[in-house]
Amino acid sequence: MTTAVRSEFDRGIALTPHPGEPGRHGAELGAGWQIGGGVNGGLLLAVAGHALSLRSPAHPDPVSISGYYLSAARPGPATVSTELIREGRSLSTGTASLVQDGEERLRVLATYGDLAAFGDEVHTSAQPPVMPPPEQCIGVEHAPPSLVEQAALLERFDLRLDPATIGWALGEPSKQGRIQGWFKLADGREPDPLLLLLVADALPPVTFDLGLPGWAPTVELTVHLRAKPAPGWLRVSHATRNLAGGHFEEDAEIWDSTGRLVAQSRQLARAPRPQ
């Protein structure tokens, strides 16, 4: 009998229950998910989101989840504590707190349901981003070495950026504040709702396209999930319209391989410091 090899993402969000403490789990934040000096905010949200998915078996999927980033998380052990605030017929609401070295890193408030039970009726004016097919886009292997050195998590992705939105990598940012591309995990794991929480924070910061290099720490990230994603490539678009007071918003849309909008997000982040 052979044992299936889990995806790096599944290992990255794995939890160990604390005996006798319902809703409390241990986690191990891996160095492979670092960006700059800390662990990627989307991965942290997925860890907390995984813990919350265990609180109400009838409602396994995040529908709306908001994370407030209180301090930078580092590779190493952490603890996630959850509380179920309300459990209704179709939705549950809970909170989660991720603590490391005695310091709270992330506080989450989320509503959970069963995305498979939501139905297929869609009324939308949203359109998926238009870009070349994955094989005509720019992969991580073409990224500047300095970028990869600061973002170990890129090695976990099969990320193909739209050539029209990577002028910043050549020293020619468009100043439009948009980056978009195709996303899959490098090890082939298919997308699911928890992975969408990572994908919402997976592309380079849109401030790169404003001519502002450097990493942009997330202050708050909210993700709305609309459906379970189909297998295959995800199309991801990140954009900003306003940078002021040292902060900017970053809006993301995630589309699955059938062309359905499966998640939307908005985050507030600190603008990179001048270099």
C-alpha positions as YAML, in Angstrom:
chain: A
units: angstrom
residues:
- id: 1
  name: MET
  ca: [0.00, 0.00, 0.00]
- id: 2
  name: THR
  ca: [1.39, 3.41, -0.98]
- id: 3
  name: THR
  ca: [0.80, 6.63, 0.92]
- id: 4
  name: ALA
  ca: [-0.29, 9.66, -1.08]
- id: 5
  name: VAL
  ca: [2.16, 12.56, -0.92]
- id: 6
  name: ARG
  ca: [0.44, 15.68, 0.33]
- id: 7
  name: SER
  ca: [0.86, 18.97, -1.45]
- id: 8
  name: GLU
  ca: [3.24, 21.51, 0.03]
- id: 9
  name: PHE
  ca: [0.21, 23.72, 0.55]
- id: 10
  name: ASP
  ca: [-1.57, 21.03, 2.57]
- id: 11
  name: ARG
  ca: [1.54, 20.60, 4.70]
- id: 12
  name: GLY
  ca: [1.78, 24.37, 5.04]
- id: 13
  name: ILE
  ca: [-1.72, 24.68, 6.53]
- id: 14
  name: ALA
  ca: [-1.66, 21.39, 8.50]
- id: 15
  name: LEU
  ca: [-2.96, 21.52, 12.08]
- id: 16
  name: THR
  ca: [-2.39, 19.40, 15.17]
- id: 17
  name: PRO
  ca: [-5.24, 19.42, 17.73]
- id: 18
  name: HIS
  ca: [-4.35, 20.32, 21.31]
- id: 19
  name: PRO
  ca: [-5.69, 17.45, 23.49]
- id: 20
  name: GLY
  ca: [-8.51, 18.56, 25.76]
- id: 21
  name: GLU
  ca: [-8.70, 22.02, 24.19]
- id: 22
  name: PRO
  ca: [-11.45, 22.10, 21.54]
- id: 23
  name: GLY
  ca: [-10.81, 24.65, 18.83]
- id: 24
  name: ARG
  ca: [-7.11, 24.98, 19.62]
- id: 25
  name: HIS
  ca: [-4.49, 23.69, 17.17]
- id: 26
  name: GLY
  ca: [-0.77, 23.76, 16.61]
- id: 27
  name: ALA
  ca: [0.67, 24.80, 13.24]
- id: 28
  name: GLU
  ca: [4.14, 24.88, 11.73]
- id: 29
  name: LEU
  ca: [4.79, 27.90, 9.53]
- id: 30
  name: GLY
  ca: [7.28, 26.87, 6.86]
- id: 31
  name: ALA
  ca: [10.21, 28.90, 5.56]
- id: 32
  name: GLY
  ca: [9.07, 28.06, 2.02]
- id: 33
  name: TRP
  ca: [6.16, 30.49, 2.39]
- id: 34
  name: GLN
  ca: [8.21, 33.56, 3.22]
- id: 35
  name: ILE
  ca: [8.01, 36.84, 1.39]
- id: 36
  name: GLY
  ca: [10.53, 39.42, 2.49]
- id: 37
  name: GLY
  ca: [11.18, 38.72, 6.15]
- id: 38
  name: GLY
  ca: [7.79, 37.24, 7.06]
- id: 39
  name: VAL
  ca: [5.35, 34.48, 6.14]
- id: 40
  name: ASN
  ca: [2.92, 35.38, 3.34]
- id: 41
  name: GLY
  ca: [-0.36, 36.85, 4.58]
- id: 42
  name: GLY
  ca: [-2.47, 34.66, 2.30]
- id: 43
  name: LEU
  ca: [-0.87, 31.51, 3.73]
- id: 44
  name: LEU
  ca: [-1.54, 32.75, 7.27]
- id: 45
  name: LEU
  ca: [-5.19, 33.40, 6.36]
- id: 46
  name: ALA
  ca: [-5.43, 29.88, 4.94]
- id: 47
  name: VAL
  ca: [-4.01, 28.40, 8.17]
- id: 48
  name: ALA
  ca: [-6.58, 30.25, 10.26]
- id: 49
  name: GLY
  ca: [-9.27, 29.48, 7.69]
- id: 50
  name: HIS
  ca: [-8.44, 25.78, 7.90]
- id: 51
  name: ALA
  ca: [-8.88, 25.85, 11.68]
- id: 52
  name: LEU
  ca: [-12.26, 27.57, 11.36]
- id: 53
  name: SER
  ca: [-13.43, 25.04, 8.77]
- id: 54
  name: LEU
  ca: [-13.18, 22.35, 11.47]
- id: 55
  name: ARG
  ca: [-15.56, 24.08, 13.89]
- id: 56
  name: SER
  ca: [-18.81, 23.40, 12.02]
- id: 57
  name: PRO
  ca: [-18.81, 20.24, 9.84]
- id: 58
  name: ALA
  ca: [-22.00, 21.33, 8.07]
- id: 59
  name: HIS
  ca: [-20.33, 24.60, 7.00]
- id: 60
  name: PRO
  ca: [-16.83, 23.69, 5.77]
- id: 61
  name: ASP
  ca: [-16.15, 26.59, 3.41]
- id: 62
  name: PRO
  ca: [-15.24, 30.22, 4.04]
- id: 63
  name: VAL
  ca: [-17.81, 32.55, 2.48]
- id: 64
  name: SER
  ca: [-16.48, 35.83, 3.85]
- id: 65
  name: ILE
  ca: [-13.28, 36.02, 5.85]
- id: 66
  name: SER
  ca: [-11.38, 39.06, 7.13]
- id: 67
  name: GLY
  ca: [-7.92, 38.96, 8.65]
- id: 68
  name: TYR
  ca: [-6.19, 41.74, 10.59]
- id: 69
  name: TYR
  ca: [-2.41, 41.42, 10.60]
- id: 70
  name: LEU
  ca: [-1.05, 42.52, 13.96]
- id: 71
  name: SER
  ca: [2.62, 41.53, 13.70]
- id: 72
  name: ALA
  ca: [4.88, 39.77, 11.21]
- id: 73
  name: ALA
  ca: [4.88, 35.96, 11.43]
- id: 74
  name: ARG
  ca: [8.16, 34.06, 11.08]
- id: 75
  name: PRO
  ca: [8.83, 30.43, 10.14]
- id: 76
  name: GLY
  ca: [8.29, 28.16, 13.13]
- id: 77
  name: PRO
  ca: [5.55, 26.84, 15.43]
- id: 78
  name: ALA
  ca: [2.35, 28.76, 16.04]
- id: 79
  name: THR
  ca: [-0.99, 28.19, 17.74]
- id: 80
  name: VAL
  ca: [-4.44, 28.84, 16.27]
- id: 81
  name: SER
  ca: [-7.41, 29.23, 18.63]
- id: 82
  name: THR
  ca: [-10.94, 29.40, 17.27]
- id: 83
  name: GLU
  ca: [-14.35, 30.26, 18.69]
- id: 84
  name: LEU
  ca: [-17.70, 29.46, 17.11]
- id: 85
  name: ILE
  ca: [-19.87, 32.54, 17.71]
- id: 86
  name: ARG
  ca: [-23.03, 31.44, 15.94]
- id: 87
  name: GLU
  ca: [-24.11, 28.30, 14.09]
- id: 88
  name: GLY
  ca: [-27.18, 28.76, 11.93]
- id: 89
  name: ARG
  ca: [-28.97, 26.61, 9.40]
- id: 90
  name: SER
  ca: [-26.98, 27.75, 6.35]
- id: 91
  name: LEU
  ca: [-24.12, 29.82, 7.80]
- id: 92
  name: SER
  ca: [-21.81, 29.84, 10.80]
- id: 93
  name: THR
  ca: [-19.71, 32.69, 12.16]
- id: 94
  name: GLY
  ca: [-16.48, 32.32, 14.10]
- id: 95
  name: THR
  ca: [-13.24, 33.95, 15.06]
- id: 96
  name: ALA
  ca: [-9.63, 32.76, 15.00]
- id: 97
  name: SER
  ca: [-6.42, 34.02, 16.55]
- id: 98
  name: LEU
  ca: [-2.96, 32.95, 15.37]
- id: 99
  name: VAL
  ca: [-0.29, 33.39, 18.05]
- id: 100
  name: GLN
  ca: [3.45, 32.85, 17.77]
- id: 101
  name: ASP
  ca: [6.10, 33.32, 20.48]
- id: 102
  name: GLY
  ca: [3.44, 34.73, 22.79]
- id: 103
  name: GLU
  ca: [2.48, 37.46, 20.32]
- id: 104
  name: GLU
  ca: [-0.74, 37.57, 18.29]
- id: 105
  name: ARG
  ca: [0.06, 37.68, 14.58]
- id: 106
  name: LEU
  ca: [-3.40, 37.50, 13.02]
- id: 107
  name: ARG
  ca: [-7.01, 37.99, 14.17]
- id: 108
  name: VAL
  ca: [-9.79, 36.66, 11.92]
- id: 109
  name: LEU
  ca: [-13.57, 37.04, 11.75]
- id: 110
  name: ALA
  ca: [-15.32, 34.81, 9.23]
- id: 111
  name: THR
  ca: [-18.64, 33.44, 8.00]
- id: 112
  name: TYR
  ca: [-18.70, 29.85, 6.77]
- id: 113
  name: GLY
  ca: [-21.15, 27.81, 4.72]
- id: 114
  name: ASP
  ca: [-21.28, 25.06, 2.12]
- id: 115
  name: LEU
  ca: [-20.33, 26.52, -1.26]
- id: 116
  name: ALA
  ca: [-21.54, 23.36, -3.02]
- id: 117
  name: ALA
  ca: [-25.08, 24.13, -1.79]
- id: 118
  name: PHE
  ca: [-25.16, 27.70, -3.08]
- id: 119
  name: GLY
  ca: [-26.43, 26.86, -6.57]
- id: 120
  name: ASP
  ca: [-25.22, 27.91, -10.00]
- id: 121
  name: GLU
  ca: [-27.36, 31.00, -10.69]
- id: 122
  name: VAL
  ca: [-25.11, 33.92, -11.59]
- id: 123
  name: HIS
  ca: [-25.95, 37.53, -12.48]
- id: 124
  name: THR
  ca: [-22.79, 39.54, -13.06]
- id: 125
  name: SER
  ca: [-21.31, 42.26, -15.21]
- id: 126
  name: ALA
  ca: [-17.78, 41.19, -14.25]
- id: 127
  name: GLN
  ca: [-15.56, 39.81, -17.00]
- id: 128
  name: PRO
  ca: [-12.41, 37.70, -16.62]
- id: 129
  name: PRO
  ca: [-9.16, 39.49, -17.49]
- id: 130
  name: VAL
  ca: [-8.13, 39.22, -21.12]
- id: 131
  name: MET
  ca: [-4.57, 37.96, -21.51]
- id: 132
  name: PRO
  ca: [-2.53, 35.50, -23.56]
- id: 133
  name: PRO
  ca: [-2.69, 31.77, -22.73]
- id: 134
  name: PRO
  ca: [-0.34, 30.52, -19.98]
- id: 135
  name: GLU
  ca: [2.32, 29.29, -22.41]
- id: 136
  name: GLN
  ca: [2.64, 32.84, -23.81]
- id: 137
  name: CYS
  ca: [2.94, 34.51, -20.41]
- id: 138
  name: ILE
  ca: [6.02, 35.08, -18.26]
- id: 139
  name: GLY
  ca: [6.87, 32.38, -15.72]
- id: 140
  name: VAL
  ca: [8.70, 32.59, -12.42]
- id: 141
  name: GLU
  ca: [11.84, 31.26, -14.10]
- id: 142
  name: HIS
  ca: [12.13, 34.63, -15.85]
- id: 143
  name: ALA
  ca: [11.73, 36.69, -12.66]
- id: 144
  name: PRO
  ca: [14.62, 38.90, -11.54]
- id: 145
  name: PRO
  ca: [16.87, 36.88, -9.17]
- id: 146
  name: SER
  ca: [16.53, 39.61, -6.55]
- id: 147
  name: LEU
  ca: [12.75, 39.08, -6.54]
- id: 148
  name: VAL
  ca: [12.98, 35.30, -6.09]
- id: 149
  name: GLU
  ca: [15.56, 35.70, -3.31]
- id: 150
  name: GLN
  ca: [13.08, 37.78, -1.32]
- id: 151
  name: ALA
  ca: [10.06, 35.58, -2.05]
- id: 152
  name: ALA
  ca: [10.68, 31.89, -1.39]
- id: 153
  name: LEU
  ca: [6.99, 31.17, -1.90]
- id: 154
  name: LEU
  ca: [7.33, 31.87, -5.65]
- id: 155
  name: GLU
  ca: [9.09, 28.50, -5.95]
- id: 156
  name: ARG
  ca: [5.82, 26.87, -4.80]
- id: 157
  name: PHE
  ca: [3.83, 28.51, -7.61]
- id: 158
  name: ASP
  ca: [3.41, 27.98, -11.32]
- id: 159
  name: LEU
  ca: [2.72, 31.66, -11.89]
- id: 160
  name: ARG
  ca: [2.52, 33.06, -15.44]
- id: 161
  name: LEU
  ca: [2.20, 36.85, -15.54]
- id: 162
  name: ASP
  ca: [0.55, 38.73, -18.39]
- id: 163
  name: PRO
  ca: [3.38, 40.35, -20.44]
- id: 164
  name: ALA
  ca: [1.32, 43.56, -20.61]
- id: 165
  name: THR
  ca: [1.61, 43.98, -16.83]
- id: 166
  name: ILE
  ca: [5.28, 43.21, -16.14]
- id: 167
  name: GLY
  ca: [6.97, 46.36, -17.42]
- id: 168
  name: TRP
  ca: [8.03, 46.99, -13.81]
- id: 169
  name: ALA
  ca: [10.38, 43.98, -14.03]
- id: 170
  name: LEU
  ca: [12.18, 45.76, -16.89]
- id: 171
  name: GLY
  ca: [12.31, 49.11, -15.15]
- id: 172
  name: GLU
  ca: [9.30, 50.38, -17.12]
- id: 173
  name: PRO
  ca: [6.22, 50.25, -14.86]
- id: 174
  name: SER
  ca: [3.00, 51.22, -16.60]
- id: 175
  name: LYS
  ca: [1.84, 53.31, -13.60]
- id: 176
  name: GLN
  ca: [-1.63, 51.82, -14.09]
- id: 177
  name: GLY
  ca: [-1.49, 49.80, -10.86]
- id: 178
  name: ARG
  ca: [-2.44, 46.42, -12.32]
- id: 179
  name: ILE
  ca: [-0.78, 43.00, -12.34]
- id: 180
  name: GLN
  ca: [-2.52, 39.88, -13.63]
- id: 181
  name: GLY
  ca: [-1.68, 36.35, -14.63]
- id: 182
  name: TRP
  ca: [-2.38, 32.62, -14.48]
- id: 183
  name: PHE
  ca: [-1.91, 30.64, -11.26]
- id: 184
  name: LYS
  ca: [-1.43, 27.00, -10.33]
- id: 185
  name: LEU
  ca: [0.56, 25.34, -7.57]
- id: 186
  name: ALA
  ca: [3.87, 23.99, -8.85]
- id: 187
  name: ASP
  ca: [3.15, 20.51, -7.47]
- id: 188
  name: GLY
  ca: [-0.14, 20.26, -9.35]
- id: 189
  name: ARG
  ca: [-2.56, 20.42, -6.42]
- id: 190
  name: GLU
  ca: [-5.96, 21.50, -7.70]
- id: 191
  name: PRO
  ca: [-7.63, 24.63, -6.30]
- id: 192
  name: ASP
  ca: [-10.18, 24.59, -3.48]
- id: 193
  name: PRO
  ca: [-11.66, 27.29, -1.23]
- id: 194
  name: LEU
  ca: [-8.73, 27.33, 1.21]
- id: 195
  name: LEU
  ca: [-6.23, 27.70, -1.63]
- id: 196
  name: LEU
  ca: [-8.19, 30.73, -2.88]
- id: 197
  name: LEU
  ca: [-7.29, 32.48, 0.39]
- id: 198
  name: LEU
  ca: [-3.62, 32.12, -0.53]
- id: 199
  name: VAL
  ca: [-4.17, 33.10, -4.16]
- id: 200
  name: ALA
  ca: [-5.81, 36.37, -3.10]
- id: 201
  name: ASP
  ca: [-2.38, 37.46, -1.83]
- id: 202
  name: ALA
  ca: [-0.12, 35.54, -4.22]
- id: 203
  name: LEU
  ca: [0.82, 38.00, -6.96]
- id: 204
  name: PRO
  ca: [3.55, 40.64, -6.58]
- id: 205
  name: PRO
  ca: [2.25, 43.86, -4.96]
- id: 206
  name: VAL
  ca: [0.53, 46.14, -7.47]
- id: 207
  name: THR
  ca: [2.75, 48.95, -6.23]
- id: 208
  name: PHE
  ca: [5.49, 47.38, -8.37]
- id: 209
  name: ASP
  ca: [3.50, 48.63, -11.36]
- id: 210
  name: LEU
  ca: [3.41, 52.11, -9.81]
- id: 211
  name: GLY
  ca: [7.19, 52.20, -9.84]
- id: 212
  name: LEU
  ca: [7.44, 51.45, -6.10]
- id: 213
  name: PRO
  ca: [9.59, 48.33, -5.60]
- id: 214
  name: GLY
  ca: [9.76, 46.61, -2.24]
- id: 215
  name: TRP
  ca: [7.34, 44.52, -0.25]
- id: 216
  name: ALA
  ca: [4.06, 45.92, 1.02]
- id: 217
  name: PRO
  ca: [2.91, 44.47, 4.39]
- id: 218
  name: THR
  ca: [-0.79, 43.68, 4.60]
- id: 219
  name: VAL
  ca: [-2.80, 45.52, 7.24]
- id: 220
  name: GLU
  ca: [-6.17, 43.87, 6.53]
- id: 221
  name: LEU
  ca: [-7.37, 41.33, 3.95]
- id: 222
  name: THR
  ca: [-10.98, 40.36, 3.22]
- id: 223
  name: VAL
  ca: [-11.89, 37.56, 0.81]
- id: 224
  name: HIS
  ca: [-15.39, 36.78, -0.47]
- id: 225
  name: LEU
  ca: [-15.78, 33.31, -1.96]
- id: 226
  name: ARG
  ca: [-18.54, 32.74, -4.51]
- id: 227
  name: ALA
  ca: [-18.11, 29.11, -5.61]
- id: 228
  name: LYS
  ca: [-15.86, 26.09, -5.42]
- id: 229
  name: PRO
  ca: [-13.23, 26.46, -8.15]
- id: 230
  name: ALA
  ca: [-13.06, 23.97, -11.01]
- id: 231
  name: PRO
  ca: [-9.78, 22.10, -11.57]
- id: 232
  name: GLY
  ca: [-7.15, 23.80, -13.71]
- id: 233
  name: TRP
  ca: [-5.63, 27.22, -14.11]
- id: 234
  name: LEU
  ca: [-6.89, 30.21, -12.14]
- id: 235
  name: ARG
  ca: [-6.91, 33.68, -13.70]
- id: 236
  name: VAL
  ca: [-5.96, 36.33, -11.14]
- id: 237
  name: SER
  ca: [-6.10, 40.10, -11.44]
- id: 238
  name: HIS
  ca: [-4.80, 42.58, -8.82]
- id: 239
  name: ALA
  ca: [-5.37, 46.32, -9.13]
- id: 240
  name: THR
  ca: [-5.28, 49.52, -7.09]
- id: 241
  name: ARG
  ca: [-6.90, 52.90, -7.66]
- id: 242
  name: ASN
  ca: [-5.65, 54.88, -4.71]
- id: 243
  name: LEU
  ca: [-2.40, 55.25, -2.78]
- id: 244
  name: ALA
  ca: [-2.49, 57.90, -0.06]
- id: 245
  name: GLY
  ca: [-1.16, 58.40, 3.42]
- id: 246
  name: GLY
  ca: [1.38, 55.63, 2.97]
- id: 247
  name: HIS
  ca: [-1.30, 52.98, 2.34]
- id: 248
  name: PHE
  ca: [-3.05, 51.55, -0.72]
- id: 249
  name: GLU
  ca: [-5.91, 49.19, -1.44]
- id: 250
  name: GLU
  ca: [-5.43, 46.11, -3.61]
- id: 251
  name: ASP
  ca: [-8.49, 44.56, -5.22]
- id: 252
  name: ALA
  ca: [-8.27, 41.01, -6.54]
- id: 253
  name: GLU
  ca: [-10.52, 38.84, -8.68]
- id: 254
  name: ILE
  ca: [-9.98, 35.11, -9.10]
- id: 255
  name: TRP
  ca: [-11.57, 33.24, -12.00]
- id: 256
  name: ASP
  ca: [-11.52, 29.46, -12.44]
- id: 257
  name: SER
  ca: [-10.91, 27.42, -15.59]
- id: 258
  name: THR
  ca: [-14.62, 27.57, -16.57]
- id: 259
  name: GLY
  ca: [-14.55, 31.37, -16.58]
- id: 260
  name: ARG
  ca: [-16.49, 31.71, -13.32]
- id: 261
  name: LEU
  ca: [-15.63, 34.40, -10.78]
- id: 262
  name: VAL
  ca: [-14.95, 32.27, -7.68]
- id: 263
  name: ALA
  ca: [-13.43, 34.84, -5.29]
- id: 264
  name: GLN
  ca: [-12.99, 38.56, -4.80]
- id: 265
  name: SER
  ca: [-10.81, 40.28, -2.25]
- id: 266
  name: ARG
  ca: [-9.69, 43.66, -1.02]
- id: 267
  name: GLN
  ca: [-6.74, 44.37, 1.19]
- id: 268
  name: LEU
  ca: [-5.26, 47.44, 2.78]
- id: 269
  name: ALA
  ca: [-1.47, 47.42, 2.75]
- id: 270
  name: ARG
  ca: [1.38, 49.74, 3.63]
- id: 271
  name: ALA
  ca: [3.15, 51.24, 0.64]
- id: 272
  name: PRO
  ca: [6.79, 50.17, 0.18]
- id: 273
  name: ARG
  ca: [9.33, 52.44, 1.78]
- id: 274
  name: PRO
  ca: [11.38, 54.52, -0.67]
- id: 275
  name: GLN
  ca: [14.64, 52.82, -1.58]
...
